[in-house]
Amino acid sequence: MKLIGRNGTGEELPGRAHTDVDTESWAQSPDDPNRTLPGQRTSAGYGPESLVHLTARQVADTAAPHRAALVVDEPEQAASFETVLAAREQAALEARHRAAADDGDPNAASQLGALLLRRGDLADAEPYLRRAAAAGLRAAANNLGVLLHQQGHRAEAAQWWRQAAVAGSAPAAHALGLQLRDQGEEEAAEYWLHFAAEHGHPLGAYALGDLMEHRRDVRAERWFKLAADSGHREAAYRLARMREAAGDKETAETWYRTAAARSHARAALRLGVLLEERAAEEPGCLDEAARWYRQSAQNGEPRAACALGFLLRDAGDAAAAADWWQEAAEAGDGTAANALGALHAGRGEAAEAERWYRMALDAGDHNGAFNLGLLCAGAGRGTQAEQWYRKAAYAGHREACNALAVLLLQRGDESGAEPWFSKAAEAGSVDGAFNLGVLHAGRGEHRHAQEWYARAAAEGHGEAALQLAVAQEQRGNPTGALERYRQAAGGGSVEGAFRLASMLDRRGDADAEAEHWYAVAADAGHRRAQVRMGVRAAERGALQIAESWYRRAAEAGSRSAAFNLGLLLARQDAEAEAMLWYTRAADAGHGRAALRLALLALRRGEPVQAENWCKRAAEYGPAEVAERAARLLGALHSELSA
């Protein structure tokens, strides 16, 4: 087993005559299947720093008085010599203790028993420890408890630990407390763990904190801190988690750093998360977060490898990100497997994407099933998509519930879709809530629709806020509409941004804000907003900017933009190109463009063309255009019949 650092108890050191010394009851790591002491719930073992394990043959050989001196020439031989020398010293020490113990010295018997116990010679150690324990030496009683516990004699082990603890042994009190805790005797366990902690035993303090936290006792923090101050890294981590849960991220970060500096993998992960969250305000934190993620990953934490992969992807290093994701995924991290699947899906490598999504699902991450559904839906395999969506939805995946409902609704199965929209919405899916609102609105159930829109809008759904704003405007409540339009625009609704700008524009007292929201909508491709940006630029005399906005909108299919672009080009003596844009606008049903083409045809002496455009202008409208077109058409008929 792995033995880590000696745990001081404040008792006298070995080597003095007639001294009662506890050989620490070293705690094994919880991952060790051969653990023999009552186990801590987390790692952080304490025990002898180093043990020299000797066979009986080695002891006999090294103790021989006639052994010739060794001459060392090479480094390898030097290492061998040091090992042999240590073995000789150990054997000599054992021989002295054995001689004194056989002469009746209980202290020597205690020290010999401890030496044999550490070496694993339980049968040889037991009589010496029993003799010393019977003589009242608490160290021997503690170590006899350790020996008996290793042999499976837990009841007798507890008796000797109790005797040692009553005599003041903190390690014995700790071991007894752990055993009582595991037996469900929490009150008695708390007493002895408290005794060990008060006598400076870090493991006792940690175990006491663990017991109290399990009972939601606020005093747990005090004991974790005591253990952490003594170097217990798991206690530092647990203390950090408690401070983070209490909202004290600054103190939490300090303790995460303490534990992470001692190679605690989960502490390094959490420290990386805190630093990444702070990176929006302090960009330099990202580099430090990456360093802690890397340390955590190298210490075996797959979630850290996954997080490091996302940092590298965001920094543009997809290849390195994939390497870390693969390491995490192969260690069972479903998020990393999904990330790899998405990476391959983005490259069009559907088969490889499917393999990783399935691996994510096998790891228990139902995002894998949802992503498989998306993959199949994108490939037109609707039946398979539905099967994967259902698998994820029945496992509680809210977005899969929404996707399944959308699929069913697209097939015309409204009754089948509604329960899944409801399940998605009740589970917190804002898209599910919005879609449920759309479903109710389509049936004319406006009150229910508004309720679901309100729920989605409260979670930042811009399109839901837009629907609420339109309803407020229709009811004649401009103040309520303006508030909802702001919410819609802030939530990313392009139409919401345009309508907000239009309302502010009409009000006339917030020109700069109106321009801002027109620009937001226009940059997002909203054609009417692009036209408004062009008009406003033209009014300021910024004709190049106006032309740019008109072209963007016209090329996207806006007939108003095409007409305005034609007017602008005509003023710049680009009549030929202006005609092209007038024609495009008129062909799209723009009455003013058709009327303009009729007038231009008359100017060129083409009455038949003028008559055709007049008829189209009268048809397209609006009313004043139709009226002018009718007068022009009448004049044309009079002229043609004269």
Long-range contacts (C-beta under 8 A, 24 or more apart in sequence): 1-28, 1-29, 1-32, 1-34, 1-35, 2-28, 2-29, 2-32, 2-45, 3-45, 3-47, 3-48, 3-49, 3-50, 3-51, 4-44, 4-45, 4-46, 4-47, 5-46, 5-47, 5-49, 5-231, 6-46, 6-47, 6-48, 6-49, 7-46, 7-47, 7-171, 7-201, 7-202, 7-203, 8-200, 9-169, 9-170, 9-171, 9-199, 9-200, 9-201, 10-170, 10-199, 10-200, 11-169, 14-111, 17-107, 18-107, 19-107, 20-107, 20-110, 20-137, 20-138, 20-139, 20-167, 21-110, 21-111, 21-114, 21-139, 22-138, 22-139, 22-142, 22-143, 22-164, 22-169, 22-170, 22-171, 22-172, 23-48, 23-114, 23-117, 23-118, 23-139, 23-142, 23-143, 24-48, 24-171, 25-142, 25-143, 25-145, 25-146, 25-171, 25-172, 25-174, 25-175, 27-203, 36-146, 36-149, 36-150, 37-146, 37-149, 37-150, 37-175, 37-178, 38-149, 38-175, 38-178, 38-179, 38-181, 38-182, 39-178, 39-182, 40-178, 40-203, 40-206, 40-207, 40-210, 40-234, 41-210, 42-206, 42-210, 42-234, 42-238, 43-234, 44-203, 44-206, 44-232, 44-233, 44-234, 44-235, 46-202, 46-203, 48-118, 51-118, 51-119, 52-86, 52-87, 52-90, 53-119, 53-120, 54-87, 54-90, 54-91, 54-119, 58-87, 58-91, 59-87, 59-90, 59-91, 59-94, 62-87, 62-88, 62-91, 63-88, 63-91, 63-92, 63-95, 101-128, 101-131, 106-131, 106-132, 106-135, 106-136, 106-137, 106-140, 107-132, 107-137, 109-135, 109-140, 110-137, 110-139, 110-140, 110-143, 113-140, 113-143, 113-144, 113-147, 114-139, 114-140, 114-143, 117-143, 117-146, 117-147, 122-147, 122-150, 122-151, 133-160, 133-163, 136-167, 138-163, 138-164, 138-167, 138-168, 138-169, 138-172, 139-164, 139-169, 141-167, 141-169, 141-172, 142-169, 142-171, 142-172, 142-175, 145-172, 145-175, 145-176, 146-175, 149-175, 149-179, 154-179, 165-192, 165-195, 165-196, 168-199, 170-195, 170-196, 170-199, 170-200, 170-201, 170-204, 171-196, 171-201, 173-199, 173-201, 173-204, 174-201, 174-203, 174-204, 174-207, 177-204, 177-207, 177-208, 178-207, 181-207, 181-211, 186-211, 186-215, 197-223, 197-226, 197-227, 200-230, 202-226, 202-227, 202-230, 202-231, 202-232, 202-235, 203-227, 203-232, 205-230, 205-232, 205-235, 206-232, 206-234, 206-235, 209-235, 209-238, 210-238, 213-238, 213-242, 228-255, 228-258, 228-259, 231-262, 233-258, 233-259, 233-262, 233-263, 233-264, 233-267, 234-259, 234-264, 236-262, 236-264, 236-267, 237-264, 237-266, 237-267, 237-270, 240-267, 240-270, 241-270, 244-270, 244-274, 249-274, 260-292, 260-295, 260-296, 263-295, 263-299, 264-299, 265-295, 265-296, 265-299, 265-300, 265-301, 265-304, 266-296, 266-301, 268-292, 268-293, 268-295, 268-296, 268-299, 268-301, 268-304, 269-293, 269-296, 269-301, 269-303, 269-304, 269-307, 272-296, 272-304, 272-307, 272-308, 273-307, 276-307, 276-311, 286-311, 297-324, 297-327, 297-328, 300-331, 302-327, 302-328, 302-329, 302-331, 302-332, 302-333, 302-336, 303-328, 303-333, 303-335, 305-331, 305-333, 305-336, 306-333, 306-335, 306-336, 306-339, 309-336, 309-339, 310-339, 313-339, 313-343, 318-343, 329-356, 329-359, 329-360, 329-363, 332-363, 333-363, 334-359, 334-360, 334-361, 334-363, 334-364, 334-365, 334-367, 334-368, 335-360, 335-365, 335-367, 337-363, 337-365, 337-368, 338-365, 338-367, 338-368, 338-371, 341-368, 341-371, 341-375, 342-371, 345-371, 345-375, 350-375, 350-379, 366-391, 366-392, 366-395, 366-396, 366-397, 366-400, 367-392, 367-397, 369-395, 369-397, 369-400, 370-397, 370-399, 370-400, 370-403, 373-400, 373-403, 373-404, 374-403, 377-403, 377-407, 382-407, 393-420, 393-423, 396-427, 398-423, 398-424, 398-427, 398-428, 398-429, 398-432, 399-424, 399-429, 399-431, 399-432, 401-427, 401-429, 401-432, 402-429, 402-431, 402-432, 402-435, 405-432, 405-435, 406-435, 409-439, 414-439, 425-452, 425-455, 425-456, 428-459, 430-455, 430-456, 430-459, 430-460, 430-461, 430-464, 431-456, 431-461, 433-459, 433-461, 433-464, 434-461, 434-463, 434-464, 437-464, 437-467, 441-467, 446-471, 457-484, 457-487, 457-488, 457-491, 460-491, 461-491, 462-487, 462-488, 462-489, 462-490, 462-491, 462-492, 462-493, 462-496, 463-488, 463-491, 463-493, 463-495, 463-496, 465-491, 465-493, 465-496, 466-493, 466-495, 466-496, 466-499, 469-496, 469-499, 470-499, 473-503, 478-503, 489-517, 489-520, 494-520, 494-521, 494-524, 494-525, 494-526, 494-529, 495-521, 495-526, 497-521, 497-524, 497-526, 497-529, 498-526, 498-528, 498-529, 498-532, 501-529, 501-532, 502-532, 505-532, 522-549, 522-552, 525-556, 527-553, 527-556, 527-557, 527-558, 527-561, 528-553, 528-558, 528-560, 530-556, 530-558, 530-561, 531-558, 531-560, 531-561, 531-564, 534-561, 534-564, 535-564, 538-564, 538-568, 543-568, 543-572, 554-581, 554-584, 554-585, 557-588, 559-584, 559-585, 559-588, 559-589, 559-590, 559-593, 560-585, 560-590, 562-588, 562-590, 562-593, 563-590, 563-592, 563-593, 563-596, 566-593, 566-596, 586-613, 586-616, 586-617, 586-620, 589-620, 590-620, 591-616, 591-617, 591-618, 591-619, 591-620, 591-621, 591-622, 591-625, 591-626, 591-629, 592-617, 592-625, 594-620, 594-629, 595-625, 595-628, 595-629, 595-632, 598-629, 598-632, 599-632, 602-632, 602-636, 607-636, 607-639, 607-640, 610-636, 611-636, 611-640
